[in-house]
Amino acid sequence: MSGSQTRSPEAELGLLDATMIGMGAMIGAGIFVLTGLAAEIAGPAAILVFALNGVVTAFTGLSYAELAASIPKSGGGYAFVREIFEDLPSFIMGWMLWFAYMIAGGLYALGFAPNFLELLHVYGIVPPPDEVGAVVVPVVEMGVPLAFLLAFVAVLGLVALNAVSTAASGSAETMFTIIKVSILVVFVAFGFSSPMFSGAEFQPLFPEGAGAAAILPAMGLTFIAFEGYDLITTVTEEVENPRENIPKAIFVSLIATVIVYLAVVTVAVGTLGAEGLADAGEAGIAAAATSFMPTGLPIIQNGGALIVFGAVFSTLTALNAVVIASSRVAFSMGREGQLLPSFGQIHHRYGTPFVAILASAVVMLGSVALPTQSAGNMASLFFLLSFIIVNVAVIRLRRERPNMNRPYEMPYYPVPALLGIALNLLLAGVLVEYLIRTDPLALALSVAWILLGGLVYFALERLRAPSERGPTTTDTEITPEAED
């Protein structure tokens, strides 16, 4: 085959790169835009909201770590489910994950544009973003808003980087993530040393009339900020010593992210106050930084500018991470014969899943046309459903293959997996109830995508020759009953 061939990708990513993929996805725009919204619902208890979401996330993280060490295949949750469940359930799992990552990519791209324009405005290069974003650029006899054009450029640039080099995209992710975490560390350091924080009031813990009942809705709203550690498992075969490094990367990225989140939210609530954060809404962290950070800083003029700078890098790292993840899910599905075979091929020159990357980019670019709120709600629902299935998968694998080689085993099995199932079910139920009341379009689109997946599955089944049906054997196939 002249362009691509069926083989495994090369292991070009180290432990640091894998960890940064997880942190880069988790510490995205969520911490910047969701803190104020959480404070509006839960008051100072927003700190507790992020802590509890970290606990909920950790249970599923243990399942991902055990499965990744036992089944070192790229594709994340899809690869695990494919190993354990029948064809149709595994296809639907991959179909949901693939779309969820691509939707998330579209949202990150749309988030990059206003933040980048705001950064240019801070330095006097362009007018305010609300004016610049409305500027229409002539493209093929049609008018395209500049903000959408920037989103497209961001996606295309990162897609090109990923298509030609896994190592380069991993290095870019590492560099961008270190920069944005450093910015948040500066924010926290100034905040804790600020006189405003020394007089912080965290009581009453909940808004008047809300009480502890405000915790659960706020958790459902902010849970998406903890989605991202699972992206590490989508590149398992491209990580050196994956059976050991993937679980380590999951745990390090989760622990580091929770620490950063709690420190940032504590500083924001302690300096600006829950009411001030709520009034600022999506600009809550920037408003807090402006309130206590000095002006006239070198290069970065003030606290608000620093946070905008961090938001630009956050959206870029999150976008790059989901470009990596979505393409690896598509690659894994293609290699297993559940998408077109070309999706599962490695480019002969670049050593990347070239076709899967390009196909994912096309859908990602198309997803920016979806209503932003509905797209975000769809992604949240699909991620929660996939987490439930992964927790079920780890229990089923233990029962069906008790002698399988498991370099890492979760402690106190099956308690973490059962708690992961129950808590993710609870949050999914809360989200569905919320969508029924406020965003039925998101539910309708979610159902439509799954139904479309069913049609695609049966259409591909009819196209395949009878001799080709069944799981595809690859050079990374796991020996399920290997003794420890």
One Martini backbone bead per residue (centre of mass of N, CA, C, O) as a GRO file, in nm:
protein
  484
    1MET     BB    1   0.094   0.036   0.025
    2SER     BB    2   0.162   0.370  -0.035
    3GLY     BB    3   0.038   0.547   0.214
    4SER     BB    4  -0.066   0.304   0.396
    5GLN     BB    5  -0.061   0.091   0.700
    6THR     BB    6  -0.092  -0.203   0.891
    7ARG     BB    7  -0.003  -0.084   1.210
    8SER     BB    8   0.169   0.021   1.471
    9PRO     BB    9   0.241   0.265   1.661
   10GLU     BB   10   0.482   0.449   1.789
   11ALA     BB   11   0.677   0.494   2.084
   12GLU     BB   12   0.702   0.860   2.162
   13LEU     BB   13   0.592   0.865   2.461
   14GLY     BB   14   0.611   0.973   2.774
   15LEU     BB   15   0.513   1.027   3.088
   16LEU     BB   16   0.490   1.333   3.060
   17ASP     BB   17   0.317   1.343   2.805
   18ALA     BB   18   0.077   1.182   2.917
   19THR     BB   19   0.016   1.373   3.154
   20MET     BB   20  -0.029   1.633   2.976
   21ILE     BB   21  -0.279   1.532   2.832
   22GLY     BB   22  -0.458   1.522   3.082
   23MET     BB   23  -0.410   1.813   3.189
   24GLY     BB   24  -0.474   1.965   2.924
   25ALA     BB   25  -0.776   1.874   2.927
   26MET     BB   26  -0.868   1.955   3.217
   27ILE     BB   27  -0.702   2.233   3.206
   28GLY     BB   28  -0.906   2.423   3.075
   29ALA     BB   29  -1.166   2.641   3.041
   30GLY     BB   30  -1.331   2.549   3.290
   31ILE     BB   31  -1.188   2.704   3.530
   32PHE     BB   32  -1.262   2.992   3.408
   33VAL     BB   33  -1.595   2.953   3.356
   34LEU     BB   34  -1.713   2.768   3.615
   35THR     BB   35  -1.664   2.909   3.887
   36GLY     BB   36  -1.885   3.130   3.879
   37LEU     BB   37  -2.124   2.930   3.835
   38ALA     BB   38  -2.082   2.767   4.097
   39ALA     BB   39  -2.114   3.012   4.291
   40GLU     BB   40  -2.408   3.078   4.211
   41ILE     BB   41  -2.521   2.801   4.325
   42ALA     BB   42  -2.309   2.732   4.599
   43GLY     BB   43  -2.108   2.928   4.665
   44PRO     BB   44  -1.847   2.855   4.870
   45ALA     BB   45  -1.913   2.543   4.798
   46ALA     BB   46  -1.745   2.525   4.535
   47ILE     BB   47  -1.508   2.383   4.664
   48LEU     BB   48  -1.664   2.121   4.728
   49VAL     BB   49  -1.748   2.054   4.441
   50PHE     BB   50  -1.460   2.000   4.329
   51ALA     BB   51  -1.383   1.782   4.535
   52LEU     BB   52  -1.612   1.577   4.471
   53ASN     BB   53  -1.544   1.545   4.171
   54GLY     BB   54  -1.267   1.423   4.227
   55VAL     BB   55  -1.373   1.167   4.364
   56VAL     BB   56  -1.551   1.061   4.138
   57THR     BB   57  -1.319   1.044   3.930
   58ALA     BB   58  -1.129   0.842   4.079
   59PHE     BB   59  -1.293   0.583   4.046
   60THR     BB   60  -1.269   0.572   3.734
   61GLY     BB   61  -0.960   0.594   3.722
   62LEU     BB   62  -0.908   0.308   3.834
   63SER     BB   63  -1.035   0.159   3.597
   64TYR     BB   64  -0.855   0.271   3.374
   65ALA     BB   65  -0.587   0.169   3.491
   66GLU     BB   66  -0.646  -0.135   3.485
   67LEU     BB   67  -0.722  -0.160   3.184
   68ALA     BB   68  -0.462  -0.038   3.060
   69ALA     BB   69  -0.268  -0.255   3.186
   70SER     BB   70  -0.428  -0.506   3.053
   71ILE     BB   71  -0.505  -0.317   2.777
   72PRO     BB   72  -0.254  -0.205   2.556
   73LYS     BB   73  -0.461  -0.005   2.385
   74SER     BB   74  -0.577   0.197   2.169
   75GLY     BB   75  -0.895   0.396   2.248
   76GLY     BB   76  -0.971   0.351   2.528
   77GLY     BB   77  -1.283   0.271   2.615
   78TYR     BB   78  -1.323   0.115   2.351
   79ALA     BB   79  -1.100  -0.101   2.383
   80PHE     BB   80  -1.222  -0.232   2.635
   81VAL     BB   81  -1.507  -0.300   2.528
   82ARG     BB   82  -1.411  -0.467   2.281
   83GLU     BB   83  -1.283  -0.697   2.464
   84ILE     BB   84  -1.579  -0.772   2.616
   85PHE     BB   85  -1.789  -0.701   2.409
   86GLU     BB   86  -1.988  -0.678   2.170
   87ASP     BB   87  -2.013  -0.524   1.875
   88LEU     BB   88  -2.240  -0.310   1.919
   89PRO     BB   89  -2.161  -0.190   2.197
   90SER     BB   90  -1.872  -0.109   2.109
   91PHE     BB   91  -1.954   0.078   1.882
   92ILE     BB   92  -2.123   0.280   2.048
   93MET     BB   93  -1.895   0.365   2.230
   94GLY     BB   94  -1.711   0.477   2.006
   95TRP     BB   95  -1.918   0.671   1.879
   96MET     BB   96  -1.953   0.850   2.132
   97LEU     BB   97  -1.657   0.926   2.187
   98TRP     BB   98  -1.584   1.048   1.918
   99PHE     BB   99  -1.798   1.274   1.929
  100ALA     BB  100  -1.727   1.401   2.202
  101TYR     BB  101  -1.441   1.491   2.122
  102MET     BB  102  -1.527   1.664   1.877
  103ILE     BB  103  -1.709   1.858   2.024
  104ALA     BB  104  -1.497   1.959   2.221
  105GLY     BB  105  -1.317   2.077   2.001
  106GLY     BB  106  -1.518   2.289   1.897
  107LEU     BB  107  -1.541   2.439   2.170
  108TYR     BB  108  -1.241   2.511   2.203
  109ALA     BB  109  -1.221   2.675   1.943
  110LEU     BB  110  -1.439   2.884   2.025
  111GLY     BB  111  -1.279   2.967   2.287
  112PHE     BB  112  -1.019   3.074   2.157
  113ALA     BB  113  -1.107   3.324   1.997
  114PRO     BB  114  -1.194   3.532   2.224
  115ASN     BB  115  -0.929   3.509   2.385
  116PHE     BB  116  -0.739   3.605   2.161
  117LEU     BB  117  -0.880   3.879   2.114
  118GLU     BB  118  -0.845   3.979   2.403
  119LEU     BB  119  -0.537   3.976   2.400
  120LEU     BB  120  -0.508   4.181   2.168
  121HIS     BB  121  -0.663   4.406   2.320
  122VAL     BB  122  -0.473   4.445   2.563
  123TYR     BB  123  -0.240   4.544   2.335
  124GLY     BB  124  -0.397   4.721   2.106
  125ILE     BB  125  -0.451   4.563   1.825
  126VAL     BB  126  -0.759   4.544   1.891
  127PRO     BB  127  -1.059   4.557   1.943
  128PRO     BB  128  -1.307   4.450   2.091
  129PRO     BB  129  -1.442   4.135   2.061
  130ASP     BB  130  -1.741   4.227   1.995
  131GLU     BB  131  -1.631   4.367   1.732
  132VAL     BB  132  -1.441   4.163   1.593
  133GLY     BB  133  -1.636   3.912   1.579
  134ALA     BB  134  -1.822   4.072   1.358
  135VAL     BB  135  -1.627   4.046   1.151
  136VAL     BB  136  -1.623   4.006   0.801
  137VAL     BB  137  -1.499   3.746   0.594
  138PRO     BB  138  -1.418   3.680   0.276
  139VAL     BB  139  -1.546   3.348   0.167
  140VAL     BB  140  -1.655   3.233  -0.101
  141GLU     BB  141  -1.899   3.451  -0.115
  142MET     BB  142  -1.882   3.457   0.204
  143GLY     BB  143  -1.958   3.518   0.535
  144VAL     BB  144  -1.702   3.518   0.800
  145PRO     BB  145  -1.641   3.521   1.107
  146LEU     BB  146  -1.352   3.569   1.275
  147ALA     BB  147  -1.394   3.366   1.504
  148PHE     BB  148  -1.436   3.121   1.315
  149LEU     BB  149  -1.168   3.142   1.168
  150LEU     BB  150  -0.990   3.094   1.418
  151ALA     BB  151  -1.100   2.816   1.484
  152PHE     BB  152  -1.010   2.683   1.219
  153VAL     BB  153  -0.707   2.744   1.245
  154ALA     BB  154  -0.659   2.587   1.505
  155VAL     BB  155  -0.743   2.311   1.402
  156LEU     BB  156  -0.561   2.290   1.148
  157GLY     BB  157  -0.289   2.325   1.291
  158LEU     BB  158  -0.314   2.073   1.485
  159VAL     BB  159  -0.370   1.864   1.269
  160ALA     BB  160  -0.104   1.895   1.117
  161LEU     BB  161   0.077   1.820   1.354
  162ASN     BB  162  -0.051   1.533   1.405
  163ALA     BB  163  -0.011   1.414   1.113
  164VAL     BB  164   0.325   1.435   1.114
  165SER     BB  165   0.351   1.422   1.458
  166THR     BB  166   0.346   1.285   1.766
  167ALA     BB  167   0.587   1.414   1.912
  168ALA     BB  168   0.512   1.712   1.853
  169SER     BB  169   0.230   1.712   1.988
  170GLY     BB  170   0.337   1.625   2.267
  171SER     BB  171   0.531   1.866   2.310
  172ALA     BB  172   0.318   2.089   2.286
  173GLU     BB  173   0.147   1.995   2.523
  174THR     BB  174   0.362   2.023   2.739
  175MET     BB  175   0.428   2.322   2.705
  176PHE     BB  176   0.142   2.447   2.735
  177THR     BB  177   0.079   2.326   3.015
  178ILE     BB  178   0.310   2.453   3.174
  179ILE     BB  179   0.224   2.745   3.124
  180LYS     BB  180  -0.067   2.737   3.248
  181VAL     BB  181   0.013   2.634   3.529
  182SER     BB  182   0.201   2.871   3.594
  183ILE     BB  183  -0.021   3.085   3.589
  184LEU     BB  184  -0.189   2.962   3.823
  185VAL     BB  185   0.035   2.978   4.033
  186VAL     BB  186   0.056   3.284   4.032
  187PHE     BB  187  -0.234   3.339   4.115
  188VAL     BB  188  -0.218   3.188   4.388
  189ALA     BB  189   0.020   3.340   4.514
  190PHE     BB  190  -0.113   3.623   4.512
  191GLY     BB  191  -0.372   3.542   4.664
  192PHE     BB  192  -0.256   3.433   4.941
  193SER     BB  193  -0.092   3.726   4.979
  194SER     BB  194  -0.347   3.877   5.000
  195PRO     BB  195  -0.541   4.087   5.189
  196MET     BB  196  -0.813   3.976   5.087
  197PHE     BB  197  -0.765   3.682   5.194
  198SER     BB  198  -0.725   3.736   5.504
  199GLY     BB  199  -1.053   3.837   5.498
  200ALA     BB  200  -1.200   3.585   5.445
  201GLU     BB  201  -1.537   3.458   5.360
  202PHE     BB  202  -1.711   3.124   5.400
  203GLN     BB  203  -1.964   3.265   5.529
  204PRO     BB  204  -2.197   3.121   5.419
  205LEU     BB  205  -2.174   2.832   5.239
  206PHE     BB  206  -2.462   2.894   5.139
  207PRO     BB  207  -2.704   3.013   4.984
  208GLU     BB  208  -2.985   3.159   5.031
  209GLY     BB  209  -3.216   2.885   5.028
  210ALA     BB  210  -3.038   2.632   4.934
  211GLY     BB  211  -2.816   2.464   5.043
  212ALA     BB  212  -2.704   2.138   4.995
  213ALA     BB  213  -2.877   2.106   4.726
  214ALA     BB  214  -2.659   2.269   4.542
  215ILE     BB  215  -2.436   2.060   4.487
  216LEU     BB  216  -2.534   1.873   4.255
  217PRO     BB  217  -2.581   2.077   4.023
  218ALA     BB  218  -2.286   2.185   4.034
  219MET     BB  219  -2.153   1.916   3.963
  220GLY     BB  220  -2.286   1.877   3.686
  221LEU     BB  221  -2.167   2.140   3.562
  222THR     BB  222  -1.839   2.075   3.645
  223PHE     BB  223  -1.752   1.783   3.553
  224ILE     BB  224  -1.618   1.847   3.273
  225ALA     BB  225  -1.343   1.949   3.407
  226PHE     BB  226  -1.255   1.623   3.460
  227GLU     BB  227  -1.228   1.571   3.171
  228GLY     BB  228  -0.919   1.378   3.038
  229TYR     BB  229  -0.764   1.132   3.154
  230ASP     BB  230  -0.879   0.932   2.931
  231LEU     BB  231  -0.693   1.029   2.695
  232ILE     BB  232  -0.442   0.863   2.765
  233THR     BB  233  -0.571   0.580   2.660
  234THR     BB  234  -0.569   0.655   2.345
  235VAL     BB  235  -0.219   0.633   2.348
  236THR     BB  236  -0.090   0.369   2.455
  237GLU     BB  237   0.100   0.270   2.204
  238GLU     BB  238   0.263   0.569   2.227
  239VAL     BB  239   0.374   0.459   2.501
  240GLU     BB  240   0.604   0.396   2.712
  241ASN     BB  241   0.543   0.153   2.905
  242PRO     BB  242   0.215   0.133   2.951
  243ARG     BB  243   0.153  -0.052   3.200
  244GLU     BB  244   0.296   0.173   3.386
  245ASN     BB  245   0.248   0.475   3.270
  246ILE     BB  246  -0.059   0.509   3.252
  247PRO     BB  247  -0.139   0.495   3.551
  248LYS     BB  248   0.050   0.721   3.640
  249ALA     BB  249  -0.069   0.946   3.460
  250ILE     BB  250  -0.351   0.942   3.579
  251PHE     BB  251  -0.280   1.008   3.876
  252VAL     BB  252  -0.110   1.264   3.839
  253SER     BB  253  -0.320   1.432   3.682
  254LEU     BB  254  -0.545   1.422   3.894
  255ILE     BB  255  -0.399   1.535   4.142
  256ALA     BB  256  -0.296   1.799   4.015
  257THR     BB  257  -0.572   1.910   3.926
  258VAL     BB  258  -0.712   1.921   4.201
  259ILE     BB  259  -0.513   2.112   4.333
  260VAL     BB  260  -0.547   2.346   4.137
  261TYR     BB  261  -0.851   2.387   4.163
  262LEU     BB  262  -0.867   2.439   4.471
  263ALA     BB  263  -0.678   2.681   4.474
  264VAL     BB  264  -0.830   2.864   4.272
  265VAL     BB  265  -1.111   2.866   4.413
  266THR     BB  266  -1.020   2.968   4.688
  267VAL     BB  267  -0.907   3.238   4.589
  268ALA     BB  268  -1.159   3.346   4.447
  269VAL     BB  269  -1.348   3.337   4.695
  270GLY     BB  270  -1.148   3.488   4.902
  271THR     BB  271  -1.141   3.765   4.728
  272LEU     BB  272  -1.430   3.813   4.573
  273GLY     BB  273  -1.638   3.622   4.630
  274ALA     BB  274  -1.925   3.462   4.557
  275GLU     BB  275  -2.084   3.705   4.447
  276GLY     BB  276  -1.865   3.818   4.260
  277LEU     BB  277  -1.839   3.562   4.089
  278ALA     BB  278  -2.134   3.546   3.999
  279ASP     BB  279  -2.138   3.823   3.854
  280ALA     BB  280  -1.900   3.742   3.651
  281GLY     BB  281  -1.905   3.450   3.581
  282GLU     BB  282  -1.702   3.353   3.322
  283ALA     BB  283  -1.505   3.601   3.449
  284GLY     BB  284  -1.416   3.532   3.744
  285ILE     BB  285  -1.103   3.488   3.743
  286ALA     BB  286  -1.031   3.757   3.610
  287ALA     BB  287  -1.161   3.935   3.829
  288ALA     BB  288  -0.988   3.834   4.062
  289ALA     BB  289  -0.711   3.909   3.947
  290THR     BB  290  -0.769   4.216   3.920
  291SER     BB  291  -0.819   4.268   4.235
  292PHE     BB  292  -0.499   4.160   4.340
  293MET     BB  293  -0.321   4.225   4.111
  294PRO     BB  294  -0.080   4.384   3.978
  295THR     BB  295   0.035   4.639   3.790
  296GLY     BB  296   0.285   4.652   3.548
  297LEU     BB  297   0.372   4.398   3.435
  298PRO     BB  298   0.572   4.211   3.268
  299ILE     BB  299   0.406   4.202   2.968
  300ILE     BB  300   0.199   4.159   3.186
  301GLN     BB  301  -0.015   4.403   3.294
  302ASN     BB  302  -0.232   4.208   3.442
  303GLY     BB  303  -0.437   3.981   3.580
  304GLY     BB  304  -0.639   3.960   3.348
  305ALA     BB  305  -0.424   3.907   3.127
  306LEU     BB  306  -0.312   3.647   3.247
  307ILE     BB  307  -0.577   3.482   3.221
  308VAL     BB  308  -0.608   3.512   2.919
  309PHE     BB  309  -0.344   3.376   2.853
  310GLY     BB  310  -0.425   3.106   2.988
  311ALA     BB  311  -0.681   3.053   2.813
  312VAL     BB  312  -0.539   3.016   2.546
  313PHE     BB  313  -0.368   2.766   2.635
  314SER     BB  314  -0.606   2.592   2.731
  315THR     BB  315  -0.753   2.561   2.458
  316LEU     BB  316  -0.512   2.441   2.303
  317THR     BB  317  -0.459   2.188   2.477
  318ALA     BB  318  -0.744   2.071   2.463
  319LEU     BB  319  -0.757   2.054   2.156
  320ASN     BB  320  -0.510   1.872   2.111
  321ALA     BB  321  -0.612   1.634   2.285
  322VAL     BB  322  -0.876   1.575   2.108
  323VAL     BB  323  -0.733   1.521   1.847
  324ILE     BB  324  -0.589   1.275   1.949
  325ALA     BB  325  -0.832   1.110   2.065
  326SER     BB  326  -1.032   1.093   1.827
  327SER     BB  327  -0.833   0.954   1.626
  328ARG     BB  328  -0.781   0.695   1.806
  329VAL     BB  329  -1.064   0.589   1.804
  330ALA     BB  330  -1.091   0.566   1.496
  331PHE     BB  331  -0.845   0.384   1.458
  332SER     BB  332  -0.945   0.148   1.634
  333MET     BB  333  -1.209   0.097   1.474
  334GLY     BB  334  -1.072   0.041   1.202
  335ARG     BB  335  -0.889  -0.200   1.299
  336GLU     BB  336  -1.162  -0.361   1.402
  337GLY     BB  337  -1.387  -0.310   1.164
  338GLN     BB  338  -1.593  -0.042   1.259
  339LEU     BB  339  -1.461   0.099   1.025
  340LEU     BB  340  -1.293   0.202   0.793
  341PRO     BB  341  -0.987   0.072   0.716
  342SER     BB  342  -0.833   0.349   0.678
  343PHE     BB  343  -0.850   0.434   0.982
  344GLY     BB  344  -0.642   0.174   1.064
  345GLN     BB  345  -0.398   0.338   0.940
  346ILE     BB  346  -0.054   0.394   0.883
  347HIS     BB  347   0.163   0.615   0.788
  348HIS     BB  348   0.455   0.554   0.618
  349ARG     BB  349   0.599   0.836   0.704
  350TYR     BB  350   0.463   0.955   0.986
  351GLY     BB  351   0.325   0.739   1.189
  352THR     BB  352   0.014   0.809   1.155
  353PRO     BB  353  -0.342   0.842   1.177
  354PHE     BB  354  -0.425   1.015   0.916
  355VAL     BB  355  -0.723   0.958   0.843
  356ALA     BB  356  -0.842   0.987   1.130
  357ILE     BB  357  -0.759   1.283   1.165
  358LEU     BB  358  -0.911   1.405   0.923
  359ALA     BB  359  -1.195   1.301   0.991
  360SER     BB  360  -1.214   1.437   1.270
  361ALA     BB  361  -1.179   1.728   1.167
  362VAL     BB  362  -1.434   1.751   0.999
  363VAL     BB  363  -1.636   1.709   1.232
  364MET     BB  364  -1.527   1.929   1.418
  365LEU     BB  365  -1.586   2.165   1.226
  366GLY     BB  366  -1.894   2.102   1.204
  367SER     BB  367  -1.964   2.137   1.521
  368VAL     BB  368  -1.964   2.459   1.530
  369ALA     BB  369  -2.275   2.472   1.431
  370LEU     BB  370  -2.361   2.405   1.694
  371PRO     BB  371  -2.505   2.461   1.971
  372THR     BB  372  -2.316   2.520   2.234
  373GLN     BB  373  -2.482   2.410   2.473
  374SER     BB  374  -2.572   2.142   2.341
  375ALA     BB  375  -2.291   2.032   2.284
  376GLY     BB  376  -2.194   2.024   2.579
  377ASN     BB  377  -2.421   1.835   2.682
  378MET     BB  378  -2.357   1.596   2.502
  379ALA     BB  379  -2.072   1.542   2.599
  380SER     BB  380  -2.141   1.494   2.896
  381LEU     BB  381  -2.329   1.252   2.853
  382PHE     BB  382  -2.130   1.063   2.704
  383PHE     BB  383  -1.915   1.053   2.926
  384LEU     BB  384  -2.090   0.934   3.152
  385LEU     BB  385  -2.168   0.676   3.001
  386SER     BB  386  -1.876   0.575   2.954
  387PHE     BB  387  -1.799   0.550   3.255
  388ILE     BB  388  -2.001   0.336   3.328
  389ILE     BB  389  -1.900   0.118   3.127
  390VAL     BB  390  -1.609   0.095   3.237
  391ASN     BB  391  -1.691  -0.006   3.520
  392VAL     BB  392  -1.830  -0.258   3.412
  393ALA     BB  393  -1.583  -0.379   3.260
  394VAL     BB  394  -1.398  -0.440   3.506
  395ILE     BB  395  -1.590  -0.648   3.631
  396ARG     BB  396  -1.622  -0.842   3.391
  397LEU     BB  397  -1.319  -0.909   3.356
  398ARG     BB  398  -1.276  -1.036   3.634
  399ARG     BB  399  -1.485  -1.268   3.593
  400GLU     BB  400  -1.385  -1.385   3.303
  401ARG     BB  401  -1.054  -1.302   3.378
  402PRO     BB  402  -0.886  -1.381   3.656
  403ASN     BB  403  -0.583  -1.454   3.510
  404MET     BB  404  -0.507  -1.192   3.419
  405ASN     BB  405  -0.279  -0.962   3.340
  406ARG     BB  406  -0.226  -0.723   3.626
  407PRO     BB  407  -0.016  -0.471   3.698
  408TYR     BB  408  -0.291  -0.327   3.785
  409GLU     BB  409  -0.486  -0.294   4.092
  410MET     BB  410  -0.749  -0.209   4.246
  411PRO     BB  411  -0.852  -0.113   4.538
  412TYR     BB  412  -1.117  -0.263   4.687
  413TYR     BB  413  -1.243  -0.463   4.524
  414PRO     BB  414  -1.548  -0.323   4.379
  415VAL     BB  415  -1.601  -0.041   4.504
  416PRO     BB  416  -1.504   0.180   4.300
  417ALA     BB  417  -1.678   0.080   4.060
  418LEU     BB  418  -1.956   0.102   4.198
  419LEU     BB  419  -1.932   0.402   4.264
  420GLY     BB  420  -1.893   0.495   3.974
  421ILE     BB  421  -2.165   0.403   3.872
  422ALA     BB  422  -2.353   0.552   4.074
  423LEU     BB  423  -2.245   0.849   4.037
  424ASN     BB  424  -2.273   0.868   3.727
  425LEU     BB  425  -2.575   0.808   3.726
  426LEU     BB  426  -2.660   1.047   3.894
  427LEU     BB  427  -2.544   1.270   3.706
  428ALA     BB  428  -2.698   1.178   3.453
  429GLY     BB  429  -2.981   1.219   3.572
  430VAL     BB  430  -2.950   1.520   3.630
  431LEU     BB  431  -2.889   1.601   3.336
  432VAL     BB  432  -3.145   1.495   3.201
  433GLU     BB  433  -3.344   1.663   3.368
  434TYR     BB  434  -3.223   1.933   3.274
  435LEU     BB  435  -3.267   1.891   2.965
  436ILE     BB  436  -3.572   1.861   2.964
  437ARG     BB  437  -3.613   2.161   3.069
  438THR     BB  438  -3.369   2.331   2.887
  439ASP     BB  439  -3.241   2.096   2.651
  440PRO     BB  440  -3.388   1.903   2.423
  441LEU     BB  441  -3.191   1.916   2.184
  442ALA     BB  442  -2.962   1.748   2.309
  443LEU     BB  443  -3.122   1.487   2.332
  444ALA     BB  444  -3.202   1.458   2.036
  445LEU     BB  445  -2.909   1.453   1.923
  446SER     BB  446  -2.813   1.208   2.083
  447VAL     BB  447  -3.014   1.005   1.968
  448ALA     BB  448  -2.945   1.054   1.669
  449TRP     BB  449  -2.647   0.959   1.683
  450ILE     BB  450  -2.704   0.669   1.775
  451LEU     BB  451  -2.887   0.591   1.536
  452LEU     BB  452  -2.673   0.646   1.322
  453GLY     BB  453  -2.479   0.433   1.429
  454GLY     BB  454  -2.661   0.191   1.371
  455LEU     BB  455  -2.666   0.233   1.064
  456VAL     BB  456  -2.361   0.216   1.018
  457TYR     BB  457  -2.316  -0.064   1.130
  458PHE     BB  458  -2.506  -0.222   0.931
  459ALA     BB  459  -2.374  -0.120   0.672
  460LEU     BB  460  -2.090  -0.239   0.729
  461GLU     BB  461  -2.178  -0.531   0.762
  462ARG     BB  462  -2.278  -0.563   0.462
  463LEU     BB  463  -1.991  -0.494   0.331
  464ARG     BB  464  -1.884  -0.731   0.465
  465ALA     BB  465  -1.739  -1.013   0.459
  466PRO     BB  466  -1.792  -1.301   0.622
  467SER     BB  467  -1.476  -1.355   0.678
  468GLU     BB  468  -1.443  -1.060   0.834
  469ARG     BB  469  -1.595  -1.126   1.067
  470GLY     BB  470  -1.505  -1.000   1.353
  471PRO     BB  471  -1.240  -0.970   1.523
  472THR     BB  472  -0.942  -0.811   1.486
  473THR     BB  473  -0.617  -0.898   1.426
  474THR     BB  474  -0.330  -0.788   1.601
  475ASP     BB  475  -0.005  -0.699   1.716
  476THR     BB  476  -0.172  -0.612   2.009
  477GLU     BB  477  -0.276  -0.855   2.119
  478ILE     BB  478  -0.418  -1.005   2.392
  479THR     BB  479  -0.342  -1.225   2.653
  480PRO     BB  480  -0.589  -1.300   2.873
  481GLU     BB  481  -0.447  -1.566   3.044
  482ALA     BB  482  -0.213  -1.445   3.171
  483GLU     BB  483   0.002  -1.487   3.409
  484ASP     BB  484   0.132  -1.329   3.694
   0.00000   0.00000   0.00000
